[in-house]
Amino acid sequence: MIMRVAGYLEILDHHGIGWTCLCSGNPGMIIYEDPYQVVAKP
């Protein structure tokens, strides 16, 4: 799934919509997880 993100970011860039990429070895407490996404609370 992460490989598909680049295309979506290009669309945001094209429309002047800002975005931020955050990477962490310790994202915090995982509060939701499925095969496609993870949600963490710092």
C-alpha positions, 0 to 999 in steps of 0.5 A: 500500500505504501508504494501507492502513496507517491501518486496521491502525493503528486495529486496534492502537490499539483493542487498546492495542498501541503502534506507532511511525512513523519517517520519514527522508530517509536510511533507511540501506542498503537490504537488501531491496526489492520492489514492496510493501516496503523493508527498510533497515539504519541 
